[in-house]
Amino acid sequence: MTELHEYTALQLHQLLQRREVSPVELTRHYLARIERLDGEVGAFATVTPDAALARARHVEEHVPTAAPLWGMPVADKDLNRRAGV
């Protein structure tokens, strides 16, 4: 079975659009992967799992699926201050 992180962005988008995977499920997958591997890799200075899951739930429930990148988890650089972080 293919792991979610092995799919391309286009394939993930298609899975999300077909509701074969939910934004919350995809976010949980990536958070678990970060937790499992980041100690060794050191890719993230700050991880906000509660905020990520809350945002994924909001997207699922309130954002139209036609929105660009609907449901795709995104990691960004810690170059700017972020409210609540």
N, C-alpha and C positions, 0 to 999 in steps of 0.2 A: 504494500500500500504506500502511496506517495504521501510524504509529510507535507503539511501546508506550506512550510517555508521553502519547499523545493519547487513550488509553482512559480511561474513568471507573474509579474504584476497583471498582465492581461488575463491570464488564466484565473488568478484570484478574483479579479473584477467580474469575470464571467460566473464564477462560483457564487459570488455575492449576489449578482443580479438574478441568478436562478434560485436564490435562497437555499443553495446546497450547503452553505456555511453562513453563519451570521457574523456581524461585526463584533459582537461580544465573544463568540467562539474564537474568531481569528485573533482578537486582542489577547485573550487568555493564552492561546498557543504561543504567541510571541513573548508574552511576559514570562511564561514558564521557560522558554528557551533562553531568555536573558538571564533569568535566575540560575539556570543550570550552567551556562557557559561564560557569563560575564566575569566571574572571578578569575578565570584563566585568560580571557581575551582582553578584558578591560576597555570595552568599547563605550561604556556609558558612565558618565560622571554622576548623573542624577536620573533615577527611574521613579516615576510617579504612578504606580499601579492602580491606586484608587481613582485617581483623576482619569487615567486612561480607560478604565472600565466604566466609569460614570459617563464619559464622553461617548463611548461605544454604545451604551444603553440609550443615550439621548439620540444618537444618530439613528439607531434601529427604530425608535419610537416616533421621532419627530421630523426627520430630514427625508425629503423625497429621494427615492433611489436614483433619480435622474441627476442628482448633484454630482459634480466632478469628483472622482475618487471616492465615491460613497462607500463607507465601511472599511476603507483601507487604513490600517494602522500606519502612523508616520512617526519616525524618530527625527528630532531636529537637534541642532547644535545648541549648546548652552552659552551662546554668545550674548544674548540679551536677557534682561530680567523678565521673568514670567510671573504673572499674578498668581499668588498662592504657593509659589515654589521658592 
